[in-house]
Amino acid sequence: MTGFASLIMVNIDCAEPPVLASFYAEVMGWEVTHSQAEYAMISDGTTSIGFGQLEHYAAPTWPEGPTPKQFHLDFYVDDLAEAEERAVKLGATRPDFQPGGERYTVLLDPAGHPFCACLRS
């Protein structure tokens, strides 16, 4: 199937855009290309992720609760334990609920968004 568009950017709401941009830049090895209080962006030179400040931002509650998750990012990693350790050092947290078994780990970024570290096949 041939599409008519290509993805250039995803934007994520949060309370502190520079914090989240720095976190994901470290996780992915991308560059912070823009950073100010109300908006920040990272890029690999082809695709970008933007982080926009939302005045009354409420972190998603994982896995259930009053603020459902709206999206999550998945990342391939070579070692789940190492990826988790490095992400936690950068400000991520590991929720108790882990549905992935040995194939992936759910983590929460500094703004509370869930993301998965998935073991590379």
N, C-alpha and C positions, 0 to 999 in steps of 0.2 A: 504494500500500500504506500502510495506516495502522498506525503503531506504538503501543505502549502505554507507552513511556518516552522521556525526553529526557535528553541528556547534560548533566550539570552540572559534572563534574570528571574530570580525568585525573590520576593520581598517578604520579610517576617516582622510581625509586630512585636514590640517589647518595650520595657521601661527605660533601658539604658543601651542604646544602639552601639556606642563605642566599646562597651564591655562585651557584648555578644559578638561584635565583629572581631575583636581581638581573640576571643575564645575560638571561634571557628577558623580564623586564619591560622592559628597554631595547630588545631586539629587536622586541617587539610593541607597545610603548607602553602596556603595562598597568601596573597599580598592584600593588606588593608589599603584600598585605593581612595577612600574618602572617610573622614571621621569628624563628626561634629555632634553636639548634644542630641539633636533631633533626628539625625540620619547618619548611617555609616554603611560602607560597602566593602566587600572583599571580592577578589577576582583571580582567576587563573590565566587571564588574558583572553579567554574565549567566552566563558560563562561567569556570571556574577551572582552574588547573594547580597541583597540589601536588607538593612535593619532599620525600621522606622519606629520612632517613639510614639507610643499611644498613651495619652494622658492618664487614662484610668485602666491601664493594662492589668489583667488578672491572669496569672500563670495557670496553665491547664492543670487539672488534677488527674493524676495517673494512679491506677488505671480507670477509676470511676470517680464521679463527684460532680459538684455543681458547675464546673467549668471544663467541658470535654475538650480533648485535644482536637485540633483542627487539621493538623498535618504532622508528619514526622519525617526526618531524614534518615536514610540508611547509608552506612559506610562500610566498605570492605576493609578488613584488617587481617594481618597474618597471624596475630596472636591476641586472643580475646583478653587474657589477663593483663598483658602489657598495655593494650589499648585502654582498658578500663583504668588502670593505674595512672596512665598519662593524662587521660581526660579528667579524672578526679583531681589531680594536681593542678589542672588548669581551671577548676571551679565546678566541674560536673558533680552530680551526686548519683548514687545507685539506689533506685527504689527497691523495696522488698519484693514486689511482684515482678517475677521474671518468667515470662511464658516461653522463652526461646530454648531452654535446655542447653545443650552444648554447642549449638550453631550460632546463637547471637545473644547479646546482652543489651538490655534496655538501660539507657542512662538518661539523666535530665540535664539539660544545659543550664548555665547560670540564671536564665530567665524562666526555667521550669518546663521548657519544651522537651518532650521525649525524643530521643534519637536512638538508633540501633547501631551497635558495632557488630558486623556480621562476618563470620569466619569465611575467608576467601576459600573457594573450592579448589 
